[in-house]
Amino acid sequence: MDKAEAAREFIRVYGERGYYILRAILDCTKTLIGKARLGDFDFKSVKRKLSEYGLDYNPSLLLSKLEREYGLIETTYKSSSQHWWKVTDLDAIEDAVAEYEGRSPPRISLMEPRARLLRIQFYSLDPERMLEVLKSASRRRRVPKELIRRIVFYDLIKVVEFLEAAREYYPEELAPEIELAERILEAAEEAVIALRGGDYSLRNRRSEFYYDALRGRLREPL
């Protein structure tokens, strides 16, 4: 079962409760974009959002089902007081919610052709995998230096080009993709720092490095 069908099936099985859980996840994810966090959303924010809808029930069971049976979310952090998840396919959830509400998926009905093209180009880079590779390198796991260089000197250039265009022209329509692109840039910086043995001269120039990246100046040797 693909993610889109999984999201629709979740609502078919759990009805209104399933719909509100998915809607809460969407709303929480959008609210938390750009803020310090440990994932796309957490348990407390979902419960708070349900209360705002006028609902009073514990979402624990359905969140567990979403992760273990439907694969639509994955745990990113868990402690005695917090539980954070990332969304594995935001579009699938958004489409299922739109379908339940009797409207066309917003990405298709409202997004301009240029925005759709940018989005297609961005996901053709397999950004989730790129992020995982860079995060592994930043944790000093064994990742070939050649792979990191290839990402930095080729794929990252395309990420920056996407980010500049998306932020200027479609900041709302492409908000999840913009957030992911920014995370990739930050992970790339940390990966290079790790490859240089934790070079603090580079770490102290973090802002300069980051904004150079946004201006597309990553073609010089690192």
Summary of the structure (lengths in Angstrom):
residues: 222
radius of gyration: 18.9
end to end distance: 43.0
largest distance: 55.6
contacts: 656
relative contact order: 0.10
helix: 66%
strand: 6%
